[in-house]
Amino acid sequence: MTTTESPMATVQRMFAAFGADDLDALLETVHPESRWTYYGANPQLAAAEFTGHAAVRKFFARILDRLAMVEFNTDAFVVQGDTVVVFGSEGGRVRATGQAFRNVWSQKYVVRDGLIVEMTEYNIQVEPGRGGA
């Protein structure tokens, strides 16, 4: 897919699909061989890498299955060429335990020809009710 859509518009479209729990629309913004890397605490320490549509779908499905998001904030975007860095925060409850969580994060996206080819996220848990917006 070749498009004139800006890298920021592609990332914002991906976030809109995530907010609507629409994994099909979300994957329309992702290159079939995209690589996603996660380092964080959501809500436990973890590191993982996902490559390709099926793995990226699994990454998001696990988030939606495990967590009841009460808020998800994209606080700032920084764009340089084909790279978009987003700073944000999120909060909610772990579905299995009811444990509250609040995280702050940064995510780096590389977008080529209107598709996300790479994402790296750094996510840290903060005290519920503190941090972020």
N, C-alpha and C positions, 0 to 999 in steps of 0.2 A: 504494500500500500504506500503510495506516495501522496503526500498531502501538503498543503500550505499552512495547516494548523500550526500555531506556535508550540514550542515545547511546554510552555506554561499552560496553554489551553488544553493540551493533551493530559497533563497531570491533573488539572482541575476537573476534566471530564471523568478521569479515573476516580477521583475522590467523590464526585457526585454519584457515580454508580455504586461505590462502596456504601455511601450513606443511604442509598435506596435498597441495599442488600441485593443488588442486581449483578451477580457474578458474570453473566453472559455479556452484559454491556461493559463491565470492567475489563474482561479479557479482550474486548475489541480495541482497547488502548494498549495492549501488551503484545510485543513481538513474540511469535511462536517459540523462539529459542531464548527468550529473556531470562536473565539470571537475577534472582532476588536473594539478598543476604540480610539476615536479621541478627542483631546482637541486643540482648535486652533482658528485661525483667517484667514480663507481662503474664501473670504476676510473679513467676519464678525466673531465676537466671536461666538463660538459654542462648544458644547460638545455632543457627540453621541456615542452610542454603537450598534454594529451590530453583530448578532450571526447567523451562518449558511451560506451556499452558496448563497441563494437567497438574504439575507441581505448584504453580502459582495459584490455581484454583483451590488446591488442597490447603495452601497457606491461609487464604482468606476464609475458606469454609471452617477451618479449625478456630479461627478468631471468632467468627459469627456463632459457632456452636458452643464454644467455651465461655464467652464473655457476653454479658448484657451491658452494652455501652449506654451510658446515660448522657455522656457528652463526648464530642470529638471535635477538636478545634485545630484549624490550620491558622496559626498566628502570624506567620511571615513567610514570604516567598523571596528567594534570591535566584535570579536567572543570569547565567553567563553562557552564551552560545547554546549548545544542546543540553546543558546541565541545569537542572532545577533543584534547589535545596529548599526544603520546607521545614520550618520549626513549628511544633505544635504540642498539644496535650490531649489527654483522654482520661475518662474516668467511668467507673461503673462497678459491676459486681461479677465475681466468678460464679457462673451458674451452678456448678456442683457444690460449692461450699457456702455461697452467699457472702464471701469475703469481699469487702470493698477494696478497690484499687484506684490509684491515681498515678498516671505516668506522664512524663514529659519526654519528647522525642525529637530527633532530627532525621530527615530522610533525604537521600540524594538520588535523583532520577537522571538517567541519561536517555534522551529521546532522539531517535533518528527516523526521518520520513514519517512522522506522525505516530510512531509507536515507541513505547517504553522498552528499551533494550537492557536496562540495568537499574536496579534499585538496591540501595543499602540503607538500613535503618539502625539507628542507635537509640535505645529506649531504656529509660530508667524509672523505677517506681519511686514515688515520693509519698509522703504521708497523705492519706486521703484528706481532701479538703484544702491541700496546700500545693503550691507550685502551679505553673502554667497560667493560663488566662483566668 
